[in-house]
Amino acid sequence: MSRSGWPERCPVCRRPATAEHAPFCSRICRDRDLLAWLEGRYRLPGPPAPPSTPDEPDR
């Protein structure tokens, strides 16, 4: 990690990161990472969420 607090390499493609798109190298890599989160490819560890019922709104 650099002194500025973000990695020196893009976490998606490993190219040098830029300040404009930190911590990524480009808008493309930034968008690829966002898409991975939205598709559920990344998960945070923790206990499983309880199942919701049709009568109960999602939290």
Phi and psi in radians as a Rosetta constraint file:
Dihedral C 1 N 2 CA 2 C 2 CIRCULARHARMONIC -1.420 0.35
Dihedral N 2 CA 2 C 2 N 3 CIRCULARHARMONIC 3.069 0.35
Dihedral C 2 N 3 CA 3 C 3 CIRCULARHARMONIC -1.156 0.35
Dihedral N 3 CA 3 C 3 N 4 CIRCULARHARMONIC -0.444 0.35
Dihedral C 3 N 4 CA 4 C 4 CIRCULARHARMONIC -1.318 0.35
Dihedral N 4 CA 4 C 4 N 5 CIRCULARHARMONIC -0.179 0.35
Dihedral C 4 N 5 CA 5 C 5 CIRCULARHARMONIC 1.764 0.35
Dihedral N 5 CA 5 C 5 N 6 CIRCULARHARMONIC -0.083 0.35
Dihedral C 5 N 6 CA 6 C 6 CIRCULARHARMONIC -2.117 0.35
Dihedral N 6 CA 6 C 6 N 7 CIRCULARHARMONIC 2.691 0.35
Dihedral C 6 N 7 CA 7 C 7 CIRCULARHARMONIC -1.054 0.35
Dihedral N 7 CA 7 C 7 N 8 CIRCULARHARMONIC 2.637 0.35
Dihedral C 7 N 8 CA 8 C 8 CIRCULARHARMONIC -1.394 0.35
Dihedral N 8 CA 8 C 8 N 9 CIRCULARHARMONIC -0.312 0.35
Dihedral C 8 N 9 CA 9 C 9 CIRCULARHARMONIC -2.038 0.35
Dihedral N 9 CA 9 C 9 N 10 CIRCULARHARMONIC 2.500 0.35
Dihedral C 9 N 10 CA 10 C 10 CIRCULARHARMONIC -1.112 0.35
Dihedral N 10 CA 10 C 10 N 11 CIRCULARHARMONIC 2.277 0.35
Dihedral C 10 N 11 CA 11 C 11 CIRCULARHARMONIC -1.233 0.35
Dihedral N 11 CA 11 C 11 N 12 CIRCULARHARMONIC -0.237 0.35
Dihedral C 11 N 12 CA 12 C 12 CIRCULARHARMONIC -1.582 0.35
Dihedral N 12 CA 12 C 12 N 13 CIRCULARHARMONIC -0.899 0.35
Dihedral C 12 N 13 CA 13 C 13 CIRCULARHARMONIC -2.036 0.35
Dihedral N 13 CA 13 C 13 N 14 CIRCULARHARMONIC -0.112 0.35
Dihedral C 13 N 14 CA 14 C 14 CIRCULARHARMONIC 1.267 0.35
Dihedral N 14 CA 14 C 14 N 15 CIRCULARHARMONIC 0.182 0.35
Dihedral C 14 N 15 CA 15 C 15 CIRCULARHARMONIC -1.296 0.35
Dihedral N 15 CA 15 C 15 N 16 CIRCULARHARMONIC 2.895 0.35
Dihedral C 15 N 16 CA 16 C 16 CIRCULARHARMONIC -1.064 0.35
Dihedral N 16 CA 16 C 16 N 17 CIRCULARHARMONIC 2.333 0.35
Dihedral C 16 N 17 CA 17 C 17 CIRCULARHARMONIC -1.298 0.35
Dihedral N 17 CA 17 C 17 N 18 CIRCULARHARMONIC 2.706 0.35
Dihedral C 17 N 18 CA 18 C 18 CIRCULARHARMONIC -2.056 0.35
Dihedral N 18 CA 18 C 18 N 19 CIRCULARHARMONIC 2.651 0.35
Dihedral C 18 N 19 CA 19 C 19 CIRCULARHARMONIC -1.107 0.35
Dihedral N 19 CA 19 C 19 N 20 CIRCULARHARMONIC -0.609 0.35
Dihedral C 19 N 20 CA 20 C 20 CIRCULARHARMONIC -1.112 0.35
Dihedral N 20 CA 20 C 20 N 21 CIRCULARHARMONIC -0.587 0.35
Dihedral C 20 N 21 CA 21 C 21 CIRCULARHARMONIC -2.083 0.35
Dihedral N 21 CA 21 C 21 N 22 CIRCULARHARMONIC 0.336 0.35
Dihedral C 21 N 22 CA 22 C 22 CIRCULARHARMONIC -0.844 0.35
Dihedral N 22 CA 22 C 22 N 23 CIRCULARHARMONIC 2.396 0.35
Dihedral C 22 N 23 CA 23 C 23 CIRCULARHARMONIC -1.579 0.35
Dihedral N 23 CA 23 C 23 N 24 CIRCULARHARMONIC 0.306 0.35
Dihedral C 23 N 24 CA 24 C 24 CIRCULARHARMONIC -1.694 0.35
Dihedral N 24 CA 24 C 24 N 25 CIRCULARHARMONIC 3.024 0.35
Dihedral C 24 N 25 CA 25 C 25 CIRCULARHARMONIC -1.629 0.35
Dihedral N 25 CA 25 C 25 N 26 CIRCULARHARMONIC -0.373 0.35
Dihedral C 25 N 26 CA 26 C 26 CIRCULARHARMONIC -2.756 0.35
Dihedral N 26 CA 26 C 26 N 27 CIRCULARHARMONIC 2.966 0.35
Dihedral C 26 N 27 CA 27 C 27 CIRCULARHARMONIC -1.108 0.35
Dihedral N 27 CA 27 C 27 N 28 CIRCULARHARMONIC -0.603 0.35
Dihedral C 27 N 28 CA 28 C 28 CIRCULARHARMONIC -1.065 0.35
Dihedral N 28 CA 28 C 28 N 29 CIRCULARHARMONIC -0.855 0.35
Dihedral C 28 N 29 CA 29 C 29 CIRCULARHARMONIC -1.157 0.35
Dihedral N 29 CA 29 C 29 N 30 CIRCULARHARMONIC -0.667 0.35
Dihedral C 29 N 30 CA 30 C 30 CIRCULARHARMONIC -1.048 0.35
Dihedral N 30 CA 30 C 30 N 31 CIRCULARHARMONIC -0.773 0.35
Dihedral C 30 N 31 CA 31 C 31 CIRCULARHARMONIC -1.213 0.35
Dihedral N 31 CA 31 C 31 N 32 CIRCULARHARMONIC -0.625 0.35
Dihedral C 31 N 32 CA 32 C 32 CIRCULARHARMONIC -1.088 0.35
Dihedral N 32 CA 32 C 32 N 33 CIRCULARHARMONIC -0.706 0.35
Dihedral C 32 N 33 CA 33 C 33 CIRCULARHARMONIC -1.152 0.35
Dihedral N 33 CA 33 C 33 N 34 CIRCULARHARMONIC -0.754 0.35
Dihedral C 33 N 34 CA 34 C 34 CIRCULARHARMONIC -1.066 0.35
Dihedral N 34 CA 34 C 34 N 35 CIRCULARHARMONIC -0.759 0.35
Dihedral C 34 N 35 CA 35 C 35 CIRCULARHARMONIC -1.072 0.35
Dihedral N 35 CA 35 C 35 N 36 CIRCULARHARMONIC -0.684 0.35
Dihedral C 35 N 36 CA 36 C 36 CIRCULARHARMONIC -1.063 0.35
Dihedral N 36 CA 36 C 36 N 37 CIRCULARHARMONIC -0.735 0.35
Dihedral C 36 N 37 CA 37 C 37 CIRCULARHARMONIC -1.111 0.35
Dihedral N 37 CA 37 C 37 N 38 CIRCULARHARMONIC -0.786 0.35
Dihedral C 37 N 38 CA 38 C 38 CIRCULARHARMONIC -1.153 0.35
Dihedral N 38 CA 38 C 38 N 39 CIRCULARHARMONIC -0.539 0.35
Dihedral C 38 N 39 CA 39 C 39 CIRCULARHARMONIC -1.451 0.35
Dihedral N 39 CA 39 C 39 N 40 CIRCULARHARMONIC -0.096 0.35
Dihedral C 39 N 40 CA 40 C 40 CIRCULARHARMONIC 1.441 0.35
Dihedral N 40 CA 40 C 40 N 41 CIRCULARHARMONIC 0.319 0.35
Dihedral C 40 N 41 CA 41 C 41 CIRCULARHARMONIC -1.304 0.35
Dihedral N 41 CA 41 C 41 N 42 CIRCULARHARMONIC -0.376 0.35
Dihedral C 41 N 42 CA 42 C 42 CIRCULARHARMONIC -1.852 0.35
Dihedral N 42 CA 42 C 42 N 43 CIRCULARHARMONIC 2.465 0.35
Dihedral C 42 N 43 CA 43 C 43 CIRCULARHARMONIC -2.416 0.35
Dihedral N 43 CA 43 C 43 N 44 CIRCULARHARMONIC 2.523 0.35
Dihedral C 43 N 44 CA 44 C 44 CIRCULARHARMONIC -1.653 0.35
Dihedral N 44 CA 44 C 44 N 45 CIRCULARHARMONIC 2.401 0.35
Dihedral C 44 N 45 CA 45 C 45 CIRCULARHARMONIC -1.176 0.35
Dihedral N 45 CA 45 C 45 N 46 CIRCULARHARMONIC 2.582 0.35
Dihedral C 45 N 46 CA 46 C 46 CIRCULARHARMONIC 2.844 0.35
Dihedral N 46 CA 46 C 46 N 47 CIRCULARHARMONIC 3.056 0.35
Dihedral C 46 N 47 CA 47 C 47 CIRCULARHARMONIC -1.203 0.35
Dihedral N 47 CA 47 C 47 N 48 CIRCULARHARMONIC 2.653 0.35
Dihedral C 47 N 48 CA 48 C 48 CIRCULARHARMONIC -1.130 0.35
Dihedral N 48 CA 48 C 48 N 49 CIRCULARHARMONIC 2.547 0.35
Dihedral C 48 N 49 CA 49 C 49 CIRCULARHARMONIC -1.299 0.35
Dihedral N 49 CA 49 C 49 N 50 CIRCULARHARMONIC 2.495 0.35
Dihedral C 49 N 50 CA 50 C 50 CIRCULARHARMONIC -1.174 0.35
Dihedral N 50 CA 50 C 50 N 51 CIRCULARHARMONIC 2.563 0.35
Dihedral C 50 N 51 CA 51 C 51 CIRCULARHARMONIC -1.165 0.35
Dihedral N 51 CA 51 C 51 N 52 CIRCULARHARMONIC 2.504 0.35
Dihedral C 51 N 52 CA 52 C 52 CIRCULARHARMONIC -1.626 0.35
Dihedral N 52 CA 52 C 52 N 53 CIRCULARHARMONIC 2.674 0.35
Dihedral C 52 N 53 CA 53 C 53 CIRCULARHARMONIC -1.858 0.35
Dihedral N 53 CA 53 C 53 N 54 CIRCULARHARMONIC 2.756 0.35
Dihedral C 53 N 54 CA 54 C 54 CIRCULARHARMONIC -1.020 0.35
Dihedral N 54 CA 54 C 54 N 55 CIRCULARHARMONIC -0.504 0.35
Dihedral C 54 N 55 CA 55 C 55 CIRCULARHARMONIC -1.400 0.35
Dihedral N 55 CA 55 C 55 N 56 CIRCULARHARMONIC -0.265 0.35
Dihedral C 55 N 56 CA 56 C 56 CIRCULARHARMONIC -1.901 0.35
Dihedral N 56 CA 56 C 56 N 57 CIRCULARHARMONIC 2.166 0.35
Dihedral C 56 N 57 CA 57 C 57 CIRCULARHARMONIC -1.186 0.35
Dihedral N 57 CA 57 C 57 N 58 CIRCULARHARMONIC 2.650 0.35
Dihedral C 57 N 58 CA 58 C 58 CIRCULARHARMONIC -1.159 0.35
Dihedral N 58 CA 58 C 58 N 59 CIRCULARHARMONIC 2.595 0.35
